[in-house]
């Protein structure tokens, strides 16, 4: 049995992806992986230009924490079930 014949695990896939990220999208045979690597490369180069300004980030964070602090609605609070 060759090393290449062993079953692949999710860790193997993560390691291959990390190696591909380090190497860039060039020379990758899988078009889907190549596209993902192009996106990774773009975000690594220009990601900060897509960051919201500090005020927008603070508002979004406050909305998120407010939503997370609200109790989850119960199914009984939503009115009759659709099955009835």
C-alpha positions as CSV (number, residue, x, y, z in Angstrom):
1,X,0.0,0.0,0.0
2,X,1.4,3.4,-1.0
3,X,1.0,6.5,1.1
4,X,-1.2,7.8,-1.6
5,X,-3.6,4.8,-1.2
6,X,-4.5,5.6,2.4
7,X,-7.9,7.0,3.1
8,X,-8.1,10.8,3.3
9,X,-9.3,12.5,6.4
10,X,-10.7,16.0,7.0
11,X,-7.3,16.9,8.5
12,X,-5.6,15.8,5.2
13,X,-8.0,18.1,3.3
14,X,-7.3,21.0,5.6
15,X,-3.6,20.5,5.3
16,X,-3.8,20.3,1.5
17,X,-6.0,23.5,1.5
18,X,-3.5,25.3,3.7
19,X,-0.6,24.3,1.5
20,X,-2.5,25.5,-1.6
21,X,-3.3,28.8,0.1
22,X,0.4,29.2,0.8
23,X,1.2,28.4,-2.8
24,X,-1.5,30.5,-4.4
25,X,-4.1,29.6,-7.0
26,X,-1.6,28.9,-9.8
27,X,-1.2,25.4,-10.9
28,X,-4.3,24.0,-9.2
29,X,-6.2,21.4,-11.3
30,X,-9.5,21.8,-9.4
31,X,-11.4,24.9,-10.8
32,X,-13.5,25.2,-7.6
33,X,-10.4,25.1,-5.4
34,X,-8.6,27.6,-7.7
35,X,-11.6,30.0,-7.4
36,X,-11.6,29.7,-3.6
37,X,-7.8,30.4,-3.6
38,X,-8.3,33.4,-5.7
39,X,-10.8,34.7,-3.2
40,X,-8.4,34.0,-0.3
41,X,-5.7,35.8,-2.2
42,X,-7.9,38.8,-2.8
43,X,-9.0,39.0,0.8
44,X,-5.4,38.7,2.0
45,X,-4.3,41.6,-0.3
46,X,-7.3,43.9,0.0
47,X,-9.4,42.6,2.9
48,X,-9.0,45.8,5.0
49,X,-10.7,47.8,2.2
50,X,-13.9,45.8,2.8
51,X,-13.9,46.4,6.6
52,X,-16.6,48.7,7.8
53,X,-15.7,51.9,9.5
54,X,-15.5,51.7,13.4
55,X,-18.9,53.3,13.9
56,X,-20.6,50.9,11.6
57,X,-18.8,48.0,13.2
58,X,-19.9,49.2,16.7
59,X,-23.5,49.4,15.6
60,X,-23.5,46.0,14.1
61,X,-21.8,44.5,17.2
62,X,-24.4,46.2,19.5
63,X,-27.3,44.8,17.3
64,X,-25.8,41.3,17.4
65,X,-25.4,41.3,21.2
66,X,-28.9,42.7,21.7
67,X,-30.3,40.0,19.5
68,X,-28.3,37.3,21.4
69,X,-29.5,38.6,24.7
70,X,-33.2,38.3,23.8
71,X,-34.9,35.1,24.9
72,X,-35.6,32.7,22.0
73,X,-39.2,32.6,21.0
74,X,-41.1,29.4,22.0
75,X,-43.1,27.5,19.4
76,X,-46.3,28.1,21.4
77,X,-45.7,31.9,21.2
78,X,-45.9,31.8,17.4
79,X,-49.7,31.1,17.2
80,X,-51.3,27.9,16.0
81,X,-49.1,25.3,14.4
82,X,-49.3,24.9,10.6
83,X,-50.5,21.4,11.0
84,X,-53.9,22.5,12.5
